[in-house]
Amino acid sequence: MRRLRSPRAHRFRRARPCRSHRRAAGAFCALCAVMSPVLAPGPSTAVRAPDRLARAGADVYRLAREEALVRERYERALPAARERRAEAERLAQRLSGQRFVSSVLREDAGAAARAQYRTGGFTARDSLRFSDDPFELLALQETDAGRRERLARRLSDEADRGRALELEERATASSWRALDRDAAMLRKTLGGAAGRLAAAREQLDGMAAAAVGGGRCAPVDREALEADEDARPEGDPDGHGWTRPVLSYRLSAGYGGSGANWSGTHTGQDFAVPTGTPVRSVGPGTVVDAGCGGAFGISLVVRHPGGWYSQYAHLAAAFVSPGSRVRPGEWIGLSGTTGNSTGPHLHFEVRMSPEFGSSVDPVEWLGRRGVGL
């Protein structure tokens, strides 16, 4: 009788791949090894955001400097062109007057020549005094000849003066037209630079708002803005140990004011500045707080000697973080319009404590330290 094998005792033989399959598998693994760095997940948005914000801030700073340089050249060129045009117009008036004088002298000379032809050398006025005395006639003729000589010299002088004046008028007019063309080109260049700057500021505002919305207000690298050390204010520009939070500004809402934007009175001083303006620490100290969101948007609080605190609010970016030591005039951020803000500006406060609610008038506080606004 034939014995049947138990199913458990049955062993399945593993199929061996053929040589071509082994080669294909090896090639696929090699391809995976090569592609793995490319397909690996990149850094998260939170990691990349500060770098992008730093580049956006650097673009705004660079374009603002370019626009300021073009504007300075244009503001110098425009008055120069106007002044040269006015000078050309004055020369044209002088040339017109000189030509009128020359025409009168020519008419006078023609009248004298016609009189000499009719009277044999005497004018009509002199002919009324003709007499039979030959010596008197010679004296009259000498007087008339002298007059004609003086008239001829005057005509020659006026002709020389007219030619010189005409050359000067032509050169001045040509110079004015060249200056006017330069001013027009600068005006066009200025318009383009202003447009690029406005777009860069809009982009920076959008990125700052996105950072606040995502709670990613990490400090950005300031080095991107410091490529030109000669153009960057350092240290204490006012020489008092204290300085203003921004260098170029227009004071807007003041301390203690009231309005729809505040639940009570205004607790600081606003500086109207464009987005991307470097914000500076008003004095030496240590950063004790960095805000991200709320009414103040991106903000910083610095503790100063004597137990005073300064706050910088509505920033587009911060350069420092809590624990950082700062010097007077050191750049700590870029102005913006984050938080409860109706437009780009810096909200600056001085407090007796790091918390909101202990503010004093910052203008008076800075004034007592030798800083006028």
C-alpha positions as CSV (number, residue, x, y, z in Angstrom):
1,M,0.0,0.0,0.0
2,R,1.3,3.4,-1.0
3,R,2.2,5.8,1.9
4,L,0.8,9.3,1.7
5,R,3.1,12.2,2.9
6,S,1.8,14.5,5.5
7,P,1.1,18.0,4.2
8,R,3.2,19.4,7.0
9,A,6.2,17.3,5.9
10,H,6.0,18.8,2.4
11,R,8.7,21.3,1.8
12,F,8.3,24.0,-0.9
13,R,11.4,24.7,-2.9
14,R,12.3,28.4,-3.1
15,A,12.5,29.6,-6.6
16,R,15.8,31.1,-7.5
17,P,15.7,34.2,-9.6
18,C,17.4,34.0,-12.9
19,R,20.6,35.9,-13.6
20,S,18.8,38.6,-15.6
21,H,16.5,39.3,-12.7
22,R,19.4,39.6,-10.3
23,R,21.0,42.2,-12.5
24,A,17.7,44.2,-12.7
25,A,17.3,44.1,-9.0
26,G,20.9,45.3,-8.4
27,A,20.4,48.2,-10.9
28,F,17.2,49.3,-9.2
29,C,18.9,49.3,-5.7
30,A,21.7,51.4,-7.2
31,L,19.2,53.8,-8.7
32,C,17.5,54.1,-5.2
33,A,20.8,54.9,-3.6
34,V,21.6,57.7,-6.1
35,M,18.1,59.2,-6.0
36,S,17.7,59.0,-2.2
37,P,19.3,62.5,-1.6
38,V,17.1,64.0,-4.2
39,L,13.9,62.5,-3.0
40,A,14.7,63.0,0.7
41,P,12.3,65.5,2.4
42,G,13.7,69.1,2.5
43,P,13.7,71.3,5.5
44,S,10.4,72.3,6.8
45,T,8.7,75.6,6.1
46,A,9.4,76.7,9.6
47,V,13.2,76.2,9.0
48,R,13.2,78.0,5.7
49,A,11.0,80.9,6.6
50,P,13.6,83.0,8.5
51,D,16.0,82.6,5.6
52,R,13.4,83.8,3.1
53,L,12.4,86.7,5.4
54,A,16.1,87.7,5.7
55,R,16.5,87.7,2.0
56,A,13.3,89.8,1.6
57,G,14.6,92.2,4.2
58,A,17.9,92.4,2.4
59,D,16.2,93.1,-0.9
60,V,14.2,96.0,0.7
61,Y,17.3,97.5,2.2
62,R,19.3,97.2,-1.0
63,L,16.5,98.6,-3.2
64,A,15.9,101.4,-0.7
65,R,19.5,102.5,-0.9
66,E,19.4,102.3,-4.7
67,E,16.2,104.4,-4.8
68,A,17.7,106.9,-2.4
69,L,20.8,107.3,-4.5
70,V,18.8,107.8,-7.7
71,R,16.5,110.3,-6.0
72,E,19.5,112.2,-4.7
73,R,21.0,112.4,-8.2
74,Y,17.6,113.5,-9.7
75,E,17.0,116.1,-7.0
76,R,20.5,117.6,-7.9
77,A,20.0,117.4,-11.6
78,L,16.5,119.0,-11.7
79,P,17.5,122.4,-10.2
80,A,20.7,122.4,-12.3
81,A,18.7,122.0,-15.5
82,R,16.2,124.7,-14.4
83,E,19.0,127.1,-13.6
84,R,20.7,126.5,-16.9
85,R,17.5,127.0,-18.7
86,A,16.9,130.3,-16.9
87,E,20.4,131.4,-17.8
88,A,19.8,130.5,-21.5
89,E,16.6,132.5,-21.4
90,R,18.4,135.5,-19.9
91,L,21.1,135.3,-22.6
92,A,18.5,135.1,-25.3
93,Q,16.9,138.3,-23.9
94,R,20.3,140.0,-23.9
95,L,21.0,138.9,-27.4
96,S,17.7,140.2,-28.5
97,G,18.4,143.6,-26.9
98,Q,21.9,143.7,-28.4
99,R,20.5,143.0,-31.9
100,F,18.0,145.9,-31.4
101,V,20.9,148.3,-30.5
102,S,22.9,147.1,-33.5
103,S,19.9,147.7,-35.8
104,V,19.4,151.3,-34.5
105,L,23.1,152.0,-35.0
106,R,23.0,150.7,-38.5
107,E,20.0,153.0,-39.3
108,D,21.9,155.9,-37.8
109,A,24.9,155.1,-39.9
110,G,22.8,154.8,-43.0
111,A,21.2,158.2,-42.3
112,A,24.6,159.8,-41.8
113,A,25.8,158.3,-45.1
114,R,22.7,159.5,-47.0
115,A,23.1,163.0,-45.5
116,Q,26.8,163.1,-46.6
117,Y,25.8,162.1,-50.1
118,R,23.2,164.8,-50.4
119,T,25.1,167.6,-48.8
120,G,28.6,166.8,-49.9
121,G,29.8,165.8,-46.4
122,F,27.5,167.7,-44.1
123,T,24.4,166.6,-42.3
124,A,21.1,168.3,-42.8
125,R,21.5,169.9,-39.3
126,D,24.9,171.3,-40.2
127,S,23.7,172.6,-43.6
128,L,21.5,175.1,-41.8
129,R,24.6,176.8,-40.5
130,F,26.4,177.0,-43.9
131,S,28.3,180.2,-44.4
132,D,30.8,181.6,-46.8
133,D,33.6,181.3,-44.3
134,P,35.7,178.3,-45.5
135,F,37.3,177.8,-42.1
136,E,33.9,177.4,-40.5
137,L,32.9,174.9,-43.2
138,L,36.1,172.8,-42.5
139,A,35.3,172.8,-38.8
140,L,31.8,171.5,-39.4
141,Q,33.0,168.8,-41.7
142,E,35.6,167.6,-39.1
143,T,32.9,167.4,-36.5
144,D,30.7,165.3,-38.7
145,A,33.5,163.0,-39.8
146,G,34.3,162.3,-36.1
147,R,30.7,161.4,-35.4
148,R,30.8,159.0,-38.3
149,E,34.0,157.4,-37.1
150,R,32.6,157.0,-33.6
151,L,29.5,155.4,-35.0
152,A,31.6,153.0,-37.1
153,R,33.6,151.9,-34.1
154,R,30.4,151.4,-32.1
155,L,28.9,149.3,-34.8
156,S,32.1,147.1,-34.9
157,D,32.1,146.7,-31.1
158,E,28.4,145.8,-31.1
159,A,29.0,143.2,-33.8
160,D,31.8,141.6,-31.8
161,R,29.7,141.6,-28.7
162,G,26.8,140.1,-30.5
163,R,28.8,137.2,-31.9
164,A,30.2,136.4,-28.5
165,L,26.8,136.6,-26.9
166,E,25.3,134.4,-29.6
167,L,28.0,131.7,-29.1
168,E,27.4,131.8,-25.3
169,E,23.6,131.6,-25.7
170,R,24.0,128.6,-28.0
171,A,26.3,126.8,-25.6
172,T,24.1,127.5,-22.7
173,A,21.0,126.3,-24.5
174,S,22.8,123.1,-25.6
175,S,23.9,122.5,-22.0
176,W,20.4,123.0,-20.7
177,R,18.9,120.6,-23.2
178,A,21.5,118.0,-22.2
179,L,20.8,118.5,-18.5
180,D,17.1,118.3,-19.2
181,R,17.6,115.0,-21.0
182,D,19.6,113.6,-18.0
183,A,16.9,114.7,-15.6
184,A,14.3,113.0,-17.7
185,M,16.3,109.7,-17.8
186,L,16.8,110.0,-14.0
187,R,13.1,110.5,-13.5
188,K,12.4,107.4,-15.5
189,T,15.1,105.4,-13.5
190,L,13.7,106.7,-10.3
191,G,10.2,105.5,-11.2
192,G,11.5,102.0,-11.9
193,A,13.5,101.9,-8.7
194,A,10.5,103.1,-6.7
195,G,8.3,100.5,-8.3
196,R,10.7,97.7,-7.4
197,L,11.1,99.0,-3.9
198,A,7.3,99.1,-3.4
199,A,7.0,95.5,-4.6
200,A,9.8,94.3,-2.3
201,R,8.2,96.1,0.7
202,E,4.9,94.5,-0.1
203,Q,6.5,91.1,-0.3
204,L,8.3,91.7,3.0
205,D,5.0,92.7,4.7
206,G,3.3,89.6,3.3
207,M,6.0,87.3,4.6
208,A,6.0,89.0,8.0
209,A,2.2,88.5,8.2
210,A,2.6,84.8,7.3
211,A,5.3,84.4,9.9
212,V,3.0,85.9,12.6
213,G,0.1,83.8,11.4
214,G,2.1,80.6,11.6
215,G,3.8,81.5,14.9
216,R,7.2,81.4,13.3
217,C,8.8,84.7,14.3
218,A,12.3,83.4,14.7
219,P,15.1,86.0,14.5
220,V,16.6,86.4,11.0
221,D,20.2,86.8,10.0
222,R,21.3,90.4,10.0
223,E,24.5,89.8,8.0
224,A,22.6,90.0,4.7
225,L,22.0,93.7,5.3
226,E,25.5,94.5,6.3
227,A,27.3,94.0,3.0
228,D,28.4,97.6,2.9
229,E,29.8,98.5,6.3
230,D,30.4,102.1,5.3
231,A,26.7,102.7,4.7
232,R,25.5,101.0,7.9
233,P,25.3,103.2,11.1
234,E,27.0,101.6,14.0
235,G,27.3,102.2,17.7
236,D,26.1,105.5,19.1
237,P,25.5,108.0,16.3
238,D,24.3,110.8,18.7
239,G,27.3,110.4,21.0
240,H,25.2,110.4,24.2
241,G,25.1,106.7,25.1
242,W,21.5,106.9,23.9
243,T,20.0,107.4,20.4
244,R,16.8,107.4,18.4
245,P,15.2,104.1,17.4
246,V,15.2,105.1,13.7
247,L,17.3,107.7,12.0
248,S,14.9,109.1,9.3
249,Y,11.2,109.3,10.3
250,R,8.1,111.4,10.7
251,L,6.5,111.5,14.2
252,S,2.9,110.3,14.0
253,A,0.7,109.3,16.9
254,G,2.1,110.5,20.2
255,Y,2.1,109.4,23.8
256,G,-1.2,109.7,25.6
257,G,-3.3,110.2,22.5
258,S,-6.7,108.7,21.9
259,G,-8.2,107.0,18.9
260,A,-10.1,104.1,17.5
261,N,-7.0,101.9,17.3
262,W,-6.4,101.8,21.1
263,S,-8.6,100.6,23.9
264,G,-7.4,103.4,26.1
265,T,-4.8,106.1,25.5
266,H,-1.7,105.6,23.3
267,T,1.1,104.1,25.3
268,G,4.0,105.0,23.1
269,Q,5.4,107.2,20.3
270,D,4.8,106.2,16.7
271,F,7.5,106.8,14.1
272,A,6.1,106.7,10.5
273,V,8.8,104.9,8.5
274,P,8.5,102.6,5.4
275,T,8.6,98.8,5.8
276,G,12.2,97.5,6.0
277,T,13.6,100.5,7.9
278,P,16.4,99.4,10.3
279,V,15.2,99.7,13.9
280,R,17.9,100.3,16.5
281,S,18.2,99.8,20.2
282,V,18.0,103.2,21.9
283,G,20.6,102.2,24.5
284,P,22.7,99.4,25.9
285,G,20.9,96.5,27.4
286,T,19.6,92.9,27.1
287,V,16.7,91.6,25.1
288,V,14.2,90.1,27.6
289,D,11.2,89.4,25.4
290,A,10.3,88.8,21.7
291,G,6.6,88.8,20.7
292,C,5.0,87.1,17.8
293,G,1.4,88.1,17.2
294,G,-1.2,90.0,19.2
295,A,-1.7,93.7,19.0
296,F,2.1,94.4,18.8
297,G,2.8,91.8,16.1
298,I,6.5,91.0,15.9
299,S,8.0,93.0,18.8
300,L,11.1,93.2,21.1
301,V,11.6,94.4,24.7
302,V,15.1,95.5,25.8
303,R,16.1,96.0,29.5
304,H,18.4,99.0,30.0
305,P,20.5,100.1,33.0
306,G,18.5,101.7,35.8
307,G,15.5,99.3,35.5
308,W,14.1,100.8,32.3
309,Y,12.6,98.9,29.4
310,S,12.1,99.9,25.8
311,Q,9.7,98.1,23.4
312,Y,9.8,98.0,19.6
313,A,6.5,96.8,18.0
314,H,4.9,96.1,14.6
315,L,8.3,94.9,13.2
316,A,8.6,93.0,9.9
317,A,11.5,91.0,11.3
318,A,13.7,90.7,14.4
319,F,17.4,90.3,14.4
320,V,17.9,89.4,18.1
321,S,16.3,87.0,20.6
322,P,15.9,87.0,24.3
323,G,19.2,87.0,26.1
324,S,21.0,88.9,23.4
325,R,23.2,91.8,24.5
326,V,22.7,95.0,22.4
327,R,24.7,98.3,22.1
328,P,23.3,101.8,21.6
329,G,22.3,102.1,17.9
330,E,22.7,98.4,17.1
331,W,20.2,97.2,14.6
332,I,17.7,94.8,16.3
333,G,15.0,94.5,13.6
334,L,13.2,95.9,10.6
335,S,10.1,98.1,10.8
336,G,6.9,96.7,9.4
337,T,3.1,96.7,9.9
338,T,2.4,93.5,11.8
339,G,-0.2,93.3,14.5
340,N,-2.8,96.0,15.1
341,S,-1.4,98.5,12.6
342,T,-3.0,100.6,9.9
343,G,0.3,101.2,8.0
344,P,4.1,100.8,8.2
345,H,5.5,102.4,11.3
346,L,7.4,101.7,14.5
347,H,5.6,101.8,17.8
348,F,8.2,102.7,20.5
349,E,7.5,102.5,24.2
350,V,9.5,103.1,27.4
351,R,8.3,101.2,30.5
352,M,9.2,100.8,34.1
353,S,8.7,97.0,33.8
354,P,8.8,94.5,30.9
355,E,5.0,94.1,31.0
356,F,2.4,96.3,29.3
357,G,0.8,99.0,31.5
358,S,3.9,100.8,33.0
359,S,4.8,103.1,30.1
360,V,6.1,106.7,30.4
361,D,6.4,109.4,27.8
362,P,9.2,108.2,25.5
363,V,9.9,111.6,24.0
364,E,10.6,113.2,27.4
365,W,12.5,110.1,28.5
366,L,14.9,110.3,25.5
367,G,15.1,114.1,25.9
368,R,16.4,113.7,29.5
369,R,19.2,111.5,28.0
370,G,20.2,114.1,25.4
371,V,18.2,112.7,22.5
372,G,15.9,115.1,20.7
373,L,13.1,114.0,18.3
